[in-house]
Amino acid sequence: MSEKVILAYSGGLDTTATIPWLKENFGYDVVCCCVDCGQGNELDGLDERAKLSGAAKLYIEDVTDEFCDDFIMPCVEAGAVYEHKYLLGTSMARPVIAKKLVEIARKEGATAICHGATGKGNDQIRFELAIKALAPDLKVIAPWRMPEVWKMDSREAEMEFCKAHGIDLPFAADSSYSRDRNLWHISHEGLELEDPANEPNYDHMLVLGVTPEKAPDEPEYLTLTFEQGVPKTLNGKAMKVSEIITTLNALGGKHGIGIVDIVENRVVGMKSRGVYETPGGTILMEAHDQLEELILDRETLETKKKLGSQFAQIVYEGKWFTPLREAIQAFVTSTQKYVTGEVKMKLYKGNIIKAGTTSPYTLYNESLASFKTGDLYDHQDASGFITLFGLPLKVRAMKLQEVEKNQK
């Protein structure tokens, strides 16, 4: 009996060509697994395509809610943004995909997992670190890192390989962007983006929304409520997280929200230019940040921002299944106990504008913040505070004056 390999299957040309390649070069029975993180119509026709290509079986696993609840929300709560811009759409999805691939491998008794990530990208690291952490005994096959066996360096070569194996597929050697899509975002790489000197061709590129110039001339208001850091209602309607993100994607896309053009530092050492569309995620993270402004004390908020940046790097580098990620997430979870309240925002021409934030746990005290003297704070109290707070500066300056005087 042949050994089984689990193929991370998208239905695209790369993974379609991989099925006969695995059978021919390794003698595997190929079990395809497509993990649905909210890709939408990209899943259409996968079953027929996988069978036509020689797969023994195809799993289509819907993990959308798990992705939102257990992977997206920890990043939202942490305020995790890589290099100040990237909201980790692809990075967050890879560990949940790898987790499902391992589950299917165990169910099928497979000895290996195969992925189609290239040798230049981050995804190979994310998939393989997750597999090492969850199933260290499983072999990993990465065709793009095996040029002596893969021997296909272009879409044309892959199509010829498929044709030679009796697979006639409706793929074209077109000049399109390299994209990754899930419920949280869509990324775009390639074509004119490969030269940072070029302006993106947004009219040709955008999928989830429009540019701010093409957004409506009238603003639109929305209201989100949170309970312990988790969004619960949108415009008064109770929804699960995946439904809130879906609705926010439509609203944000309509108003040109969440388009980011970034040259980021990949884990493998090179810089890479890409455009990300994250309309709903941008709104959700901004609303969460606005609520935390009211609720968290200064030192907790400052510490959380530092750890949020580290959390983003951990996720970006594929280290989800690590003790450090769990420890930072435990800290973040503890900070969310009182992150409850309502956030109103106005969307207009690519902007998210505050329209009022309230919380039963707000630390904002109007009496304290007022310029008037209140019961809790007297303007004169500041004199002693400044004396003590500035004491190290004063002592240092006095010492420097003394040294300068003695040198004369």
Secondary structure, DSSP 4 states (H G I P E B T S, - for coil): ---EEEEE--SSHHHHHHHHHHHHHH-PEEEEEEEESS-GGGGTTHHHHHHHTT-SEEEEEE-HHHIIIIIIHHHHHHT--BTTTB--HHHHHHHHHHHHHHHHHHHHT-SEEE----TTSSHHHHHHHHHHHH-TTSEEE-GGG-HHHH---SHHHHHHHHHHTT-----------EEEE-SS-EEEESGGGGSTTSPP-HHHH-SS---GGGS-SS-EEEEEEEETTEEEEETTEE--HHHHHHHHHHHHHHTT--EEEEEEE-TTS-EEEEEEE-HHHHHHHHHHHHHHHHHS-HHHHHHHHHHHHHHHHHHHTT--SSHHHHHHHHHHHHHTTT--EEEEEEEETTEEEEEEEE-TT----HHHHSSS--SS--TTHHHHHHHHHTHHHHHHHHHHHHHHHHH-
